[in-house]
Structure formats: C-alpha cells, structure tokens
Amino acid sequence: MVAAASPIEAERAWAAASLNGAATYPGLEELLAHPGLDAVWLATPTSFHADHVIASIAAGKHVFYEKPLALDPSDCDRAIAAAADRPRQVAMVGFMRRFDPVYAEAKRKLDAGELGKAFAVRCVAEDPVDPDGFFVRFAPTSGGIFLDCCIHDIDLVRWMLDAAEATSVAATGSRIMYPALGACGDVDTASACVAFAGGRIATFYVSRTSHRGYEASMRIVGDKQALDLGAGVPRIPLTLESGGSRSTAGQVDFFERFGEAFLYEARAFIKAVQDGGPTPLSLADAREATRLACAMRDALKVG
C-alpha cells in the first residue's frame, strides 16, 4: 500500500495515521498520478465504479473494483471497451464469494458431477435490522436492493450453472420496516425467480430485516444429490441453554462470514497482475450480473 484517496478529510486523516506512511490524496485523479503506482483498488460508491475503472485503465493501471461494475449494462459496456483497448492490464470485479472455501467446494462437487445435473438453486441473503438506517441514506445511489445486496448471489448462481443463459425474470417486494425507501423506489424485502435455459430455476430472497443477524445461504438441487451451504452459521460455535430454550448469536455482518474470502480474492488479483492475467472473473461476468439484477429491478417495478 503506497497511497490512498478519499474526498472525506476524516478518512484521509485515518489513512495517514494507519496505513504505514502511505501518501493521501483528495481524489482518484491525484491518486493515479502517484509515482510508480502499479494497481488501484476501488472501494468507491457504486455509481462511480464504471467511470473510475475507465479512468484507472486510461492511466495505465491494473484495477480491482468492488461489485457491481455499474448500475446498468450500458455503463458496463463502456468499461469493457476501455479494458479491451488495454489488454495487458488486469481488471477484476470483487465477487469475493467465489473465493469462499464453502462455495468453492460446492463448485468443485458440481464440476465433478457429484450432484448430477443441477436444476434448482435457492439463495437467501439477509442483512440485520439497521436501527441507524444507513442504507436508507445510501439507497438513492445504490441501484436498489437487487444490485446492492443480491448481486453476489446472482454471480454465484451463474458460476454454479456454468454461465447458463437466463430466459426470464420475475420479482416482487415490499417495504414494511423502512418506508422511507419509497422515496427512491427501493424495498427492504424482495424475492426474484430466474429461469435458465435447460429448465433450470433459481430463486433469490433478499432482505434488510433479519432479526437474527447476517446470513448468506444457498441450496443446490441436482438429480443425484442436494447441497446446503451457509445456513445457520453462528457468530461463534457456542449455544446457550437456559429456561428450557437454546440460543446462538448470529453473525453481525458479511466480514465475519467472508473474511477469508476477501483475503483469497486479494491474492488472486495480485497473482493475475504478476502473471499477466487472466483473472478468475471477467468483465463479461460482471456485466451479466448487472444485467440480471437490473432485470429483477425492472420486474419489481412492473410486477
């Protein structure tokens, strides 16, 4: 880590004190001019992703960017075109769940034929209740619950099903706990169903209203076996028994569940830079995930 950038003064002060002598800058343009910079890691708001990826590529840098690539496929296309002009530069999207040991093992079993032909996938993504309502303030620029919260599951399903072609999308949702989301047309609870070529179906349940903590889970059904991943993972492996009941502490956030995956993802990006590519995930993967999330958002609007 040689430099960091943020338009927020308090964040720059934190970086100067915490990042072992890294230079600090007020914006991406200044960061890209840092002498000897090789690669950029973008953890900027979603609405800036495409433009920041394009600027980083134009500056001759390798670039990692958090999901999603953009809020609509046309902006994804702009970034893809910029990357095509610089094929020696590595550009990788942050779908870190592909690097989680649990999901990676599920993919291995699928590829080995242990489940047979997978024909149904069910995904659940639940964020804990947020008394401060941070995401309500973020929602107007997030692209909506499917682009913000469901995008990882969309990518995982495409990965598990070997990039099968999506043929139709349906969605519904509600905003009961956070009615303020109505101002930007977002919801706090939603469900979507995607049909894929070959008769395969995936369902997605996504919510910001969990009373038990964070959870990301998946069930894959094949004609030989079925597989459940990630359901009921406790914060620590401890169960309290008292007064005739049992209780466990749920996970606080995605960092607790996917801490390892973030590390393995970072290593994969660095290896791709050192080896000259390719990356484990393509910009085309990122575009298709955005396209499906946008289709879910459109289906939610029209019913």
Secondary structure, DSSP 8 states (H G I E B T S, - for coil): --EEE-S-HHHHHHHHHHSTT-EEESSHHHHHTSTT--EEEE---GGGHHHHHHHHHHTT-EEEEES-S-SSHHHHHHHHHHHHT-TTS-EEEE-GGGGSHHHHHHHHHHHTTTT-SEEEEEEEEEEE--TT-HHHHHGGGT--HHHHTSHHHHHHHHHHTTS--EEEEEEEEE-SS-GGGGGGT--SEEEEEEEETTTEEEEEEEEEEESS-BEEEEEEEESS-EEEESTT-BSSS--EEETTEEE--BB-SHHHHHHHHHHHHHHHHHHHHHHT---SS-HHHHHHHHHHHHHHHHHHHH-
